[in-house]
Amino acid sequence: MTGTARTVWTPPADWSAAYDNRAAVGQAEVEAFVADITKEAAAFRDQMSAAGRAMLDQAYGDRPRQRFDLFLPDMEPRALAVFIHGGYWRSFDKSSWSHLAAGPLARGAIVALPSYTLCPEARIRDITTEITQFLGKIADRYPLPLHLAGHSAGGHLATRSAYAGGLLNRPAKIVSISGVHDLRPLLKTSMNLDLHLDNDEACAESPALHHPPDDVDVTCWVGADELPAFRWQNHLLAEAWGLLGAKAEAVEAAGKHHFSVVEDLADPGSELTQTLLP
């Protein structure tokens, strides 16, 4: 047995805890974070509206949450950037994250932030369809290079939409921030009471289980202080797509947890923003 290496993989003792970001970060810290970003986002919308550079609450479909906000740069646009919010497909909307548009805007992008119908009213496959519908419409309106970012469930939707049918304007760049790329572990969590995933849907909606689209350029970005499950999800997609020919990389941001990891998008000089819009 000399020189033999063995690795033993064991599943989490508690699958729900393995994906419980609020418990991992601390409920009080998460509540303070949500309160802060809500204020920052509202102030940013007010500022952009006063400057005549905001087009808010526009429809891309008939359902109540099929709405998006759009922000215009103060220069000739060179790209279209889209940010898809997270919340485990069950919470949040576009209005909590408006301020994250500041970084891409300063780098010359038109920035769009969509909402979508939440679970359990919709299934994840329905949300995929909504986001694909939105991306098709916004890309038709602004035929610029498409740079696509999403956080957590939004990271899933960003990478999932890359190979969804009907999206003709393929993203020039995708940045999945703390994305969930294999949905099968969620079958074992309590959140599946809302998600209603079965094995077939979990497999169909998991980007890591599908061949990457041609010429995709994806960065999987996660906080180094995140739960092991999210760090695994991050490396999983980069490895799976990279080994199948995609341009793919995995990044772990030092000192960042699941919620703070996305904040650097508001900074045009941050490594995260420059990754999305070189």
Phi, psi and omega in degrees: 000358181299132179084000179275131179250136178232140172237126179252121179260132180235140181287160176299148175291330181226105184294324179296316179295328181297337181241016183266090183290326180296318179292323182294320181277326183113126186301319181296318179293322179294317179297321177294320178299313181297319178297318181294313183291330178297318178292315180298318181295317180295318178296321179295317178297318178299315181297314181290325177294318179298329179274359181071027184241019179235137174234100194258150170055050177270149182272141168240000178197186186268343184281154188304324183265006177275070184226158177213156172251146182229136179235138186252137178286164179267029180212172176298122184291142179246352184201164171246120179248137179236134174242126180253122185286161176257205183118026180054037178061011187237349187208173182071170172205184184301330190290344180278349192234013186305321185295340178291347176290343187300319181296304178300324178301314182294341178261015170092020181255142158289136185238128178240140177232111179266152162262173178205161178296136186263156169287145009270001178299324176241159170266164182299322178298327177291321179295320175305315179297318179298313182294321177297319176300314179299313183298321177299317182290317183289327178290328175292322181289323181235088184283069180241164174306130185264123178242120194240125177232150175207154183242127176062245175301328176293329174293321173300312184294326178294314181284325178296320182292341182297332180241016177285147179292148174091353180267098187279325180272090183293143181299136173289333180207139173236131172238111177264113185261112182054041184285153174259110190251348173230112186274352184301322178300335182290343175300334185263005183256161179292335180296343180292348171298331176265324184286328181058035177288142164243175186297321181296315180292320179301318179290316182296329185261010182261109180304325183293343181263007183237155178290137180292150175293158180301138172065019179291145177234106187235137170244126176260116191240126182219155175283139180294340180263015180279169176301146179306326180298323181283326175293324176294314179301322181296310181288330182302309183292318180300318180289313183298312181284323179298319180289346177259011172108356179285157168277106189219142176216156176241134181233138171244117184273120184297138174075011184249137172256188190297332183264319182289341186297335185271346189296333183294347176296337179286347183256114182296339182264359182289157178296324180297310181296320180291334175291318178291320182228084182301000000 
